[in-house]
Amino acid sequence: MDTRSSDEEVKRLAALDSYHILDSLPEKDYEDITALASQICGTPVALISLVDQSRQWFKSNRGLSFRQTPREQSFCAHNLQALNSPLIVEDARQDTRFQDNPLVTDAPNIVFYAGEPLVDEDGQTLGSLCVIDSQVRQLDEGQLNALKILAKQVVILLSYRRKTFQAIAAQRQLEASEAHYRLLIEQAPMAMCLFVGRDLRIDIANDRMVGFWGRGRTVMGKPLAEAVPELQGQSFLDILDQVYTTGVPYSAQATPADLLVDGQLKRSYFDFTYQPIRDAQGAVYAILDVATDVTDEVILRSQLQEAQRALESAVALAQLGIWKVDVVNQTAEFSQLVQDWVGSTEPLTLAAAVAAIEPADVPTFQAAFAKAHIAGLGGGLDVQYQLKNQQTGQIYLLHSKGQMQFDAAGKAVSLYGFSQDITQLHAAQLALETKVRERTEDLQRANLDLQRSNDNLQQFAYVASHDLQEPLRKIQAFSDLLTTQYAAQLDQSANDHLQRIMSAAARMSALIRDLLAYSRIATRQQAFGPVSLNAIVAGVVATLDWTIQQTGTQLDVADLPTVNGDESQLSQLFQNLLTNAIKFVEPAQKPCIQVRYAHRSVNELPDDVRPTAIVPFYHQINVTDNGIGFDSKYLDRIFQVFQRLNNRKDYPGTGVGLAICRRVIENHGGGLTADSQPGQGTTFCVYLPA
């Protein structure tokens, strides 16, 4: 009986539960093992029995019709303490422990029992791999050894199962915040087969082994050399022959094998064991092959080795000095480059390295070193200091970085890190900073010169506009006087010339007024404050009331927001836009204008809109007309000063109005664009910061 203490049994049951195996569905891997155990031991019954608190449950029950029994009837329960040896019962009828057991007195009438304990890597006995017969039987050493190997394979399968469940649990935990998650189940990389006879005929092989060979189940019953001909010339057939001849098991790790997969010869790597199987007379008649595909591990190891070589090359190329400080013993190891910096002719010690630091930088270094000893601060070291070569006297500026390792109590144990000579880098940085400072000063001077030039230009435009108005008014006044008093005395040609003078003067006056308005937009001090666009548009409509009535204009204005801006400039903006919408229509057509509003995020702005101030949100005001429109290829041109797309006779104007609109929008940190097609009307889109 099981004499384990209650604490030990609790641990054992917890271990069994961790494999999530009880009451699981049959699995081919386990069925193959019991089939192999039954065949090797020559018994009609082979079981993988797991013992929980109240029963023994069979993961695989070859030769039995039921899958569990009460624990008190379990032979395997007597085997829970046999960690290193199987439980052998040659005749249960003669054994006082079992002679009254219902499994002995009734079906299946157990006489012979041999059970190898299933002991996991933590030393917990989960159950047994057992073979049963209804007659007296004995197993030879080879069969017992095979039973032990198969029991180990059961434990390996269980271990892989637990690791798979642990991996799934960890993955689920990582993806717990997602609405959907995927279940990752890793297949155990273990294959098994049985070669029978000198010609190594494939008698039993599981799906994993068959998968390695890449030929499906057609290989069954064939000699290995015939079934997998590419093995000829490789070492495996010779090793198998040697194992068959000598009876000595053979194991190898990370062995390359070239196998034909999907019509192509592919190299893989395997850990494998060839275990000879003996008959009742002790002669080898078969070989058990247990293999694990470790190709990914070999490739990863190779990649890690390559990465290590690359890292070493990078360290050498970057001229990094590597070091390790044993804080407990106050010793250190330094790479050759560090010793070269110090100029030490003897193996460099920690004390000698610290002594080479320039005295002025010692307090800085000591403070950084002391900070690295504090686990609560992360244990990082990051310090710059000067170091003097003992042989040449050369001064190096070094940048050292490291990470302290702490024990479980938070005590500093060792410090790993590297140092880099940044002497030339620091000198280059100083030179660059000097150059940047000089260029910045040059740029500031250039900006001041440009600002003075702009100020002078704007002042010139303003003064010129005023000075031109006076002689122009005299031209208009005397022309009007000549027309009024002497028109009857002048011939038709003279009157025509006079009308042309008056028309040109009127156009010049309008041009000067628009130029003056454009200049004021640039020179006038902006007085920003809350401005109601509803009030602005209402004022503009009142100003244009006579024109609206004369043209029969239909105007539809949506509710508009309040913005931060200059009231005068915004009035000029909407007056210019509405005036253009009224003016640029076909002669027989009545203007129809819509003003609409939308609130937009910065990500919703069109690509051709580049506001002068970047804010999260913008007010979009669209002014849409039914006018003559224009070709979109002229979009940039219409916002330039003195640019016109139509002749002056049909559509009078100076070509300054839209330039003023753009300047007003830019002053307010916004953007302006338009969408139009000839004959389809135009929509001007105003974007102002919200």
Protein Blocks (a to p, Z undefined) as FASTA:
>chain_A
ZZbdfklmmmmmmmmmmnomgopacdfklmmmmmmmmmmnopabdcdddddfkbccdfba
ghiabfbdcfklpmklmmmmmmkbccddfblmlpmklmmgmklmmcehiabdcddddddf
kopafbdcddddfbdcdddfklmmmmmmmmmmmmmmmmmmmmmmmmmmmmmmmmmmpmbd
cddddddfbdddddedjkopafbdcfklmmmnonojmlgopafklmmmmlgopaklmmmm
mmmmnopacddehiacdddeehiacdddddddddddddfkopafbdcdddddfklmmmmm
mmmmmmmmmmmmmmmmnopacddddfklopacddfklmmmnopabdcdfklmmmmpcfkl
mmmmmmmmmmmmpmknoopacdddddddfklopacdddddddddddfkopafbdcddddd
fklmmmmmmmmmmmmmmmmmmmmmmmmmmmmmmmmmmmmmmmmmmmmmmmmmmmmmmmmm
mmmmmmmmpcfklmmmmmmmmmmmmmmmmmmmmmmmmmmmmmpccddddddfklmmmmmm
mmmmmmmmmnopacdddddddddddfklmmmmmmmmmmmmmmmccfklccdddddddddd
fklpcfklccfbdcfbdcddddddfbebpafklmmmmmpghiafbdfklmgcehlmmmmm
mmmmmmnopacdddddehkapaddddddZZ
